[in-house]
Amino acid sequence: MSHQPPSPPADLATEVVNALNRSSPEQLQDVATYAEALAEHKEREARLEESADQEEVEERPDDLPDDVPAKATITIKEINDNRYYYWQWREGDQIRSQYKGPVDSKSERD
């Protein structure tokens, strides 16, 4: 191992370099552990956010009304021998529905 101190990364702020240089070996070990865990956490959060953004864009049907969430599914309800499409989704403990339109027997077979 070299007797020369390591060179800090060029893009590391001077205040951070100075604070690290004043730290004890034990504090530096704590900082290293914390920095690694924090970096992993931020990377995971960024991946989750990116994944959620992509899912919302990819999964939102073109005919979905603005007040219906992207997670809604289409359900067929029969009322007085007539069949209707409804958007349906869960909000907490409740199931919400919004009318979409009548079931066209021809489109149902396609």
C-alpha positions in Angstrom: 0.0 0.0 0.0 1.3 3.4 -0.9 2.4 5.9 1.7 0.8 8.7 -0.3 -2.8 9.8 0.4 -5.3 9.0 -2.3 -6.3 11.7 -4.8 -10.0 12.7 -4.5 -12.2 12.5 -7.5 -12.0 15.7 -9.6 -15.8 16.4 -9.3 -16.0 16.0 -5.5 -16.7 19.3 -3.9 -13.7 20.9 -2.0 -15.8 21.2 1.2 -16.4 17.5 1.1 -12.7 16.7 0.5 -11.7 19.0 3.3 -14.2 17.5 5.7 -13.0 13.9 4.8 -9.4 14.9 5.3 -10.2 16.1 8.9 -12.0 12.9 9.7 -10.7 10.0 11.8 -10.3 6.5 10.2 -13.4 5.4 12.1 -15.5 8.3 10.9 -14.2 7.6 7.3 -15.4 4.0 7.6 -18.8 5.2 8.8 -19.0 7.7 5.9 -18.0 5.0 3.4 -20.7 2.7 4.7 -23.3 5.4 4.7 -22.4 6.7 1.3 -22.7 3.2 -0.2 -26.1 2.6 1.4 -27.3 6.1 0.3 -26.1 5.5 -3.3 -28.0 2.2 -3.4 -31.1 3.8 -2.0 -31.1 6.6 -4.5 -30.5 4.3 -7.4 -33.4 2.1 -6.3 -35.7 5.1 -5.9 -34.7 6.3 -9.4 -35.4 2.9 -10.9 -38.8 2.7 -9.2 -39.8 6.1 -10.3 -38.7 5.4 -13.9 -40.5 2.1 -13.9 -43.7 3.7 -12.6 -43.5 6.5 -15.2 -43.1 3.9 -18.0 -45.9 1.7 -16.7 -48.3 4.7 -16.6 -47.4 5.7 -20.2 -47.5 2.2 -21.6 -50.6 0.9 -19.8 -53.0 3.8 -20.1 -55.6 2.9 -22.8 -56.4 5.7 -25.3 -60.1 5.7 -24.4 -59.5 6.0 -20.7 -61.2 9.1 -19.3 -59.1 11.6 -17.3 -60.9 10.9 -14.0 -60.3 7.1 -14.2 -57.0 5.8 -12.9 -54.6 3.9 -15.3 -55.0 0.8 -13.1 -58.7 0.5 -13.9 -59.9 -2.6 -15.8 -63.0 -3.1 -18.0 -65.9 -5.0 -16.5 -69.1 -6.1 -18.1 -72.3 -5.7 -16.0 -75.7 -7.0 -16.9 -78.7 -4.9 -16.0 -82.2 -5.8 -17.1 -80.9 -8.2 -19.7 -78.7 -5.5 -21.2 -74.9 -5.7 -21.0 -72.7 -2.6 -20.3 -68.9 -1.9 -20.1 -67.7 -0.2 -16.9 -64.3 1.0 -15.9 -63.6 -0.5 -12.5 -60.8 0.1 -9.9 -60.1 -0.1 -6.2 -59.8 3.0 -3.9 -58.8 1.8 -0.5 -61.5 -0.6 0.7 -64.0 0.4 -2.0 -64.5 -0.6 -5.6 -65.3 2.3 -7.9 -66.9 2.0 -11.3 -67.6 4.4 -14.2 -69.8 3.8 -17.2 -68.0 3.2 -20.5 -70.8 2.1 -22.9 -73.0 -0.7 -24.0 -71.6 -4.1 -25.0 -71.9 -4.5 -28.7 -72.4 -8.2 -29.3 -70.3 -8.1 -32.5 -67.3 -6.4 -30.7 -67.6 -8.8 -27.8 -66.9 -11.8 -30.2 -63.8 -10.1 -31.8 
